[in-house]
Amino acid sequence: MKITHIEAHPVRVPDVPPFRWREGLPGSAEYGGADGVILRIGTDTGAEGAAYLSRLGAFPLVAALVEKVYKPEYLGKDPLLREWHYHRMWELDRLHEFPLPVFGLIDVALWDLAGRVAGVPTWKLLGGMRETIPAYASTVTFDSTAQFLDVATQCIEAGYPALKLHAWGDAKRDAALCLALRAHLGDDIDLMYDGSAGFDLPDAIYLGHALSEANFRWYEEPMREFSVSAYRELARSVQVPLLSAETSDGAYMNSADFIMAGAATFGLRTSAGLRGGITGAMRIAHLADSFRIRAEVHGGGIISEHLCMAISNTTYYESLITSSSVTRESIVGADGLVRAPTEPGIALPPGIDYPTAVRHLARAA
Ligand SMILES: [Mg+2]
């Protein structure tokens, strides 16, 4: 089998209701509209795979990469040699410094293609670990402690067994919120905190003490992940387990340094979007497993569903709660569980107009 087509197609990004993150980070309404792109790989046998990305400027960037980089590199190659293509992408990255969300697109399309060729969902091709996983409610930032507590109650009533806060990014205010949330929900609910890199080391330590006191399950990304040394100091200073390396450059190679610094005491973050595609995400999962720590999948969506079903040392699916009037994400059952995808390959997210892209391709051919 040989790759005969690599194409980028613009697609409409489904509307997202407005929400906000911590102070200093633009909310959803302030991004100015993302571009959607589907990267499609076709072969001489008719087998094909696709990967979807939504990001500001995604379509023009990926379209340029297709013409200037991907076609010269990948046309005529065997699409099933995913490991070879993955290493090649790191070589090309030395020259092009791909944005992390773009780095893994080829890899995701190849895993989609491989699943379709095999006639099985990609999570089974990756090994296949489980058919259901519990989802945690991952909040956006709300206005007040009272509103957060109300949202938390709604999440638990909706069936979510655990909850993660994205709060204000104010160490003292967030610490008080975490203690109030633990008192509000009692001791049996898993609680996690995500700082979205809003702190420096002194404030991260201050908040970490409160998270220990409130018995939080993990403490995620309190600082930008450029300084592994700062994370080492944080790990030495607080008891709450750290979940590290969600966005750091260098993907699995850099994640290894977080482990060696003692700064991944709960585990590593993993994702196709920021860790180098599915191949990169699985590498991180296996790396973490070797050190008897977890690999928690960053963000929701169809690719994360596949990873959650394939990774043995993971705990939850991340389900975003964007409104103070809570509705359960459609793929999460009333029992709080996400069930494994059944279609061959990966499939694209719901609402993405893939048929239009295919028709466009047919017209262009
Ligand atoms: Mg995070």
Residues whose N, C-alpha, C, O or C-beta is under 5 A from the ligand:
A	BS01	MG	D194 E246
